[in-house]
Amino acid sequence: MERITMSLDSALAEQFDAFISEHGYTNRSEAMRDLIRQQLEKERLEKSEDGYCVATLSYVYNHHELELASRITEVHHHHHELNLAGLHVHLDHDNCLEIAIMRGPIKKVQALANAVMAERGVRHGKLHMVPVALAEESHGHGDTPHVHSRPLT
């Protein structure tokens, strides 16, 4: 691990310490590492759509909306290669929360998320992506190769 030193004016250091306390960090270093990772990921996703990502797409919808559940399922089936897992939660008598866990090319993951969130009746949609490097690996004699997703930051 490399050590770096930085100087902050008193007001900024005070605000940073308040941020650390509010978010449950035990030290400045871990808070700074997370902020740096966040910014690097944000810029990487903004600058390039050519890479790969792992992602979660969460959204709330009213399951009484005419054929909405079927339309959402159709979108997911159309992009089945991106879907790793899903979670469906009944929030009340009308509303459901779904979370889709995905892995694949950034452009395709964004397209799937946009298609789901654009469906009439879908509310509160949010996509969170983490840029990754993909590597196909096998770990022993006779193992079937499988994909590893390593975060880039």
Backbone hydrogen bonds, N-H to C=O, Kabsch-Sander energy under -0.5 kcal/mol:
donor,donor_aa,acceptor,acceptor_aa,energy
13,A,9,D,-2.5
14,E,10,S,-2.3
15,Q,11,A,-2.1
16,F,12,L,-2.6
17,D,13,A,-2.5
18,A,14,E,-1.9
19,F,15,Q,-2.3
20,I,16,F,-2.6
21,S,17,D,-2.2
22,E,18,A,-2.7
23,H,19,F,-1.9
24,G,21,S,-0.9
25,Y,20,I,-2.0
31,A,27,N,-1.3
32,M,28,R,-2.7
33,R,29,S,-2.6
34,D,30,E,-2.3
35,L,31,A,-2.2
36,I,32,M,-2.4
37,R,33,R,-2.6
38,Q,34,D,-2.6
39,Q,35,L,-2.1
40,L,36,I,-2.7
41,E,37,R,-2.8
42,K,38,Q,-2.4
43,E,39,Q,-2.5
44,R,40,L,-2.4
45,L,41,E,-2.5
46,E,42,K,-2.0
47,K,43,E,-2.4
48,S,44,R,-1.8
52,Y,132,V,-0.8
53,C,104,G,-2.3
54,V,130,V,-2.1
55,A,102,M,-2.6
56,T,128,H,-2.2
57,L,100,A,-2.4
58,S,56,T,-0.5
58,S,126,K,-2.6
59,Y,98,E,-2.1
60,V,123,R,-3.0
61,Y,96,C,-2.2
62,N,121,G,-0.8
63,H,61,Y,-0.7
63,H,94,D,-2.4
65,E,62,N,-1.6
68,L,65,E,-2.1
71,R,67,E,-2.2
72,I,68,L,-2.8
73,T,69,A,-2.3
74,E,70,S,-2.3
75,V,71,R,-1.9
76,H,72,I,-2.3
77,H,73,T,-2.7
78,H,74,E,-2.2
79,H,75,V,-0.9
79,H,76,H,-0.7
80,H,77,H,-1.4
82,L,79,H,-2.2
83,N,79,H,-0.7
83,N,80,H,-0.6
84,L,101,I,-3.3
85,A,101,I,-1.5
87,L,99,I,-2.2
89,V,97,L,-3.0
91,L,89,V,-0.8
91,L,95,N,-2.1
92,D,95,N,-1.4
96,C,61,Y,-2.9
97,L,89,V,-2.9
98,E,59,Y,-2.7
99,I,87,L,-2.3
100,A,57,L,-2.8
101,I,85,A,-3.2
102,M,55,A,-2.8
102,M,100,A,-0.5
103,R,82,L,-2.1
104,G,53,C,-2.2
106,I,51,G,-2.6
107,K,49,E,-1.1
109,V,105,P,-2.5
110,Q,106,I,-2.7
111,A,107,K,-2.2
112,L,108,K,-2.4
113,A,109,V,-2.5
114,N,110,Q,-2.9
115,A,111,A,-2.4
116,V,112,L,-2.3
117,M,113,A,-2.8
118,A,114,N,-1.7
119,E,115,A,-0.5
119,E,116,V,-1.3
122,V,119,E,-2.2
123,R,60,V,-4.0
126,K,58,S,-2.5
128,H,56,T,-2.6
130,V,54,V,-2.8
132,V,52,Y,-2.2
133,A,150,R,-2.6
135,A,148,H,-2.0
137,E,135,A,-0.5
137,E,146,H,-3.2
143,D,140,G,-1.9
146,H,137,E,-2.9
148,H,135,A,-3.1
150,R,133,A,-2.7
150,R,148,H,-0.6
152,L,131,P,-1.7
